[in-house]
Amino acid sequence: MELMRTHIGHSLRAARISQGRTLRAVASDARVSLGYLSEVERGQKEASSELLNAICRALNLSLSTVLTDVIDLVKRHETPVLTVVPTSEAELSDVNAA
C-alpha cells in the first residue's frame, strides 16, 4: 500500500509536468524551497495543509482537484476485498453456523 503523500506527490508532479513548468518555477511561485518541493513530489515529505495549498495555488489548481486525483490514485492501488459467496445450500449452512 502506497502512502497518501506518495499519491499527492504524483498528482502534483503530473500537474506541473502537464503545464510544462519547471520545479524551480513552481517552488518560487509557492515560496517553498526547490528541494522541499522535490521531496513532496517524490513522496518523501508530507506537506502541511498550508504548504499543500500554496503549491496548489502556484499550479493554478484547487485543492479539491488534487484531492480528487489522489482519491482516484488510491482507488487504483487499493487491494480489493474479496468475498466468498456460497454456491450451495451446504456452504450456506456452514456460513450461517459460523
C-alpha beads as a LAMMPS data file, in Angstrom:
LAMMPS data file: protein, C-alpha beads

98 atoms
97 bonds

1 atom types
1 bond types

-500.0 500.0 xlo xhi
-500.0 500.0 ylo yhi
-500.0 500.0 zlo zhi

Masses

1 110.0

Atoms # bond

1 1 1 0.000 0.000 0.000
2 1 1 1.375 3.358 -1.008
3 1 1 1.278 6.263 1.409
4 1 1 -1.049 9.190 0.850
5 1 1 1.939 11.528 0.493
6 1 1 3.175 9.428 -2.439
7 1 1 -0.139 9.862 -4.258
8 1 1 -0.198 13.603 -3.518
9 1 1 3.331 13.907 -4.880
10 1 1 2.409 12.020 -8.066
11 1 1 -0.591 14.276 -8.593
12 1 1 1.401 17.477 -8.077
13 1 1 4.237 16.339 -10.342
14 1 1 1.812 15.278 -13.084
15 1 1 0.102 18.678 -12.939
16 1 1 3.429 20.532 -13.064
17 1 1 4.722 18.485 -15.995
18 1 1 1.440 18.789 -17.918
19 1 1 1.775 22.561 -17.562
20 1 1 5.347 22.416 -18.884
21 1 1 6.652 24.136 -15.750
22 1 1 9.928 23.583 -14.002
23 1 1 10.321 22.555 -10.401
24 1 1 12.206 25.808 -9.813
25 1 1 9.377 27.979 -11.187
26 1 1 6.669 26.274 -9.134
27 1 1 8.801 26.322 -5.976
28 1 1 9.390 30.042 -6.469
29 1 1 5.683 30.757 -7.015
30 1 1 4.720 28.645 -3.985
31 1 1 7.504 30.209 -1.892
32 1 1 8.934 26.849 -0.882
33 1 1 12.458 25.626 -1.438
34 1 1 13.213 23.693 -4.594
35 1 1 14.483 20.760 -2.511
36 1 1 11.352 20.683 -0.387
37 1 1 9.033 20.698 -3.406
38 1 1 11.107 17.945 -4.988
39 1 1 10.763 15.825 -1.828
40 1 1 6.997 16.442 -1.738
41 1 1 6.666 15.397 -5.381
42 1 1 8.669 12.217 -4.706
43 1 1 6.516 11.391 -1.677
44 1 1 9.413 11.772 0.747
45 1 1 7.923 14.712 2.643
46 1 1 4.371 15.205 3.781
47 1 1 3.339 18.786 3.108
48 1 1 1.312 20.628 5.709
49 1 1 -2.110 21.800 4.600
50 1 1 -0.781 25.376 4.295
51 1 1 2.128 24.341 2.070
52 1 1 -0.024 21.995 0.029
53 1 1 -2.436 24.853 -0.574
54 1 1 0.462 27.158 -1.582
55 1 1 1.744 24.560 -4.058
56 1 1 -1.750 24.093 -5.496
57 1 1 -2.140 27.856 -5.925
58 1 1 1.246 28.023 -7.653
59 1 1 -0.002 25.344 -10.069
60 1 1 -3.338 27.171 -10.544
61 1 1 -5.145 24.139 -9.130
62 1 1 -7.780 23.904 -6.460
63 1 1 -7.005 21.694 -3.505
64 1 1 -10.167 19.719 -4.295
65 1 1 -8.837 18.937 -7.789
66 1 1 -5.645 17.482 -6.333
67 1 1 -7.520 15.540 -3.660
68 1 1 -9.932 14.124 -6.245
69 1 1 -6.944 12.973 -8.310
70 1 1 -5.434 11.423 -5.171
71 1 1 -8.673 9.566 -4.423
72 1 1 -8.556 8.082 -7.927
73 1 1 -4.915 7.041 -7.415
74 1 1 -5.724 5.454 -4.050
75 1 1 -8.652 3.534 -5.542
76 1 1 -6.400 2.149 -8.297
77 1 1 -3.793 0.971 -5.779
78 1 1 -6.116 -0.435 -3.123
79 1 1 -6.178 -4.145 -2.602
80 1 1 -9.644 -5.379 -3.496
81 1 1 -11.595 -7.102 -0.763
82 1 1 -12.900 -10.403 -1.976
83 1 1 -15.993 -12.041 -0.547
84 1 1 -16.689 -15.734 -0.832
85 1 1 -20.259 -16.305 -1.929
86 1 1 -21.737 -19.682 -1.056
87 1 1 -22.817 -21.612 -4.134
88 1 1 -24.716 -24.411 -2.459
89 1 1 -27.111 -24.795 0.451
90 1 1 -24.487 -26.832 2.323
91 1 1 -21.976 -23.989 2.052
92 1 1 -24.657 -21.503 3.082
93 1 1 -25.384 -23.628 6.182
94 1 1 -21.663 -23.604 7.032
95 1 1 -21.526 -19.817 6.729
96 1 1 -24.638 -19.346 8.888
97 1 1 -23.271 -21.738 11.541
98 1 1 -20.032 -19.742 11.870

Bonds

1 1 1 2
2 1 2 3
3 1 3 4
4 1 4 5
5 1 5 6
6 1 6 7
7 1 7 8
8 1 8 9
9 1 9 10
10 1 10 11
11 1 11 12
12 1 12 13
13 1 13 14
14 1 14 15
15 1 15 16
16 1 16 17
17 1 17 18
18 1 18 19
19 1 19 20
20 1 20 21
21 1 21 22
22 1 22 23
23 1 23 24
24 1 24 25
25 1 25 26
26 1 26 27
27 1 27 28
28 1 28 29
29 1 29 30
30 1 30 31
31 1 31 32
32 1 32 33
33 1 33 34
34 1 34 35
35 1 35 36
36 1 36 37
37 1 37 38
38 1 38 39
39 1 39 40
40 1 40 41
41 1 41 42
42 1 42 43
43 1 43 44
44 1 44 45
45 1 45 46
46 1 46 47
47 1 47 48
48 1 48 49
49 1 49 50
50 1 50 51
51 1 51 52
52 1 52 53
53 1 53 54
54 1 54 55
55 1 55 56
56 1 56 57
57 1 57 58
58 1 58 59
59 1 59 60
60 1 60 61
61 1 61 62
62 1 62 63
63 1 63 64
64 1 64 65
65 1 65 66
66 1 66 67
67 1 67 68
68 1 68 69
69 1 69 70
70 1 70 71
71 1 71 72
72 1 72 73
73 1 73 74
74 1 74 75
75 1 75 76
76 1 76 77
77 1 77 78
78 1 78 79
79 1 79 80
80 1 80 81
81 1 81 82
82 1 82 83
83 1 83 84
84 1 84 85
85 1 85 86
86 1 86 87
87 1 87 88
88 1 88 89
89 1 89 90
90 1 90 91
91 1 91 92
92 1 92 93
93 1 93 94
94 1 94 95
95 1 95 96
96 1 96 97
97 1 97 98
